[in-house]
Amino acid sequence: MLRIEKDSDGRITKLALSGRIQAKHIEFIRSATSDGSGRKILDLSEVTLVDVGVVRFLISCEGEGIELVRCPNYVREWMLRERVEGAHPENS
């Protein structure tokens, strides 16, 4: 189960995510960050499990300038592997 706590002051929006994040939650997370504030932060310290769709979403978030903080090591490592594999699709 995913829990999201949102804190926004109009300039910075921070989402604290906890629990299991699945690809079906991506649109909800995306809409929660689209409040017009300049800086966006996803705090992943309480995330327990993600799927490959979420890993790819997190990679795209970083590409869009969304800051990932306190990301679990296994998620960060998986993101790095996905980036490498994405750069070399012939290895699939």
C-alpha positions in Angstrom: 0.0 0.0 0.0 1.3 3.5 -0.9 1.0 6.5 1.3 1.7 10.0 0.1 2.2 13.1 2.3 2.4 16.3 0.4 3.9 19.6 1.6 4.0 22.6 -0.7 4.6 26.3 -0.1 4.1 27.4 -3.7 7.8 27.4 -4.4 8.7 23.8 -3.4 6.5 20.7 -3.4 7.7 17.7 -1.4 6.1 14.4 -1.6 7.0 11.9 1.1 6.2 8.4 -0.3 6.0 5.3 1.9 5.2 1.7 1.3 5.0 -0.1 -2.0 4.9 1.9 -5.2 3.5 0.2 -8.3 3.2 1.4 -11.9 -0.5 2.0 -11.3 0.4 4.7 -8.8 2.5 6.8 -11.3 -0.2 9.0 -12.6 -1.4 9.8 -9.1 2.2 10.8 -8.1 2.6 12.8 -11.3 -0.6 14.8 -10.7 0.5 15.4 -7.0 3.7 17.1 -8.3 2.0 19.2 -10.9 0.9 22.1 -8.7 2.9 24.7 -10.5 5.7 25.0 -7.9 9.2 25.4 -9.2 11.2 22.8 -7.2 9.9 19.3 -6.8 11.2 16.7 -4.3 10.3 13.1 -3.9 11.4 11.7 -0.5 11.7 7.9 -0.8 13.0 7.1 2.6 10.0 5.0 3.6 9.6 3.2 0.3 9.7 -0.6 0.7 9.1 -2.0 -2.8 9.0 -0.7 -6.4 8.5 -2.3 -9.8 10.3 -1.7 -13.0 7.7 0.8 -14.2 8.3 2.9 -11.1 12.1 2.7 -11.6 11.8 4.0 -15.1 9.4 6.7 -13.9 11.9 7.8 -11.2 14.6 8.0 -13.9 12.3 10.3 -16.0 11.6 12.3 -12.9 15.3 13.0 -12.4 15.5 13.9 -16.1 12.7 16.5 -15.6 14.6 18.0 -12.6 12.6 16.4 -9.8 15.0 15.7 -6.9 15.0 12.3 -5.4 16.0 12.3 -1.7 16.8 9.5 0.7 16.3 7.0 -2.1 16.8 3.4 -0.9 20.1 1.9 -2.2 18.4 -1.0 -4.0 16.2 1.5 -5.9 19.2 3.7 -6.8 21.2 0.7 -8.0 18.3 -0.5 -10.1 17.9 2.9 -11.6 21.6 2.8 -12.6 21.2 -0.6 -14.2 18.1 0.5 -16.1 20.0 3.6 -17.4 22.9 1.3 -18.6 20.6 -1.2 -20.3 18.6 1.7 -21.8 21.8 3.0 -23.4 22.5 -0.4 -24.9 19.1 -1.8 -26.1 20.9 -4.5 -28.1 21.7 -6.3 -24.8 18.0 -6.9 -24.2 
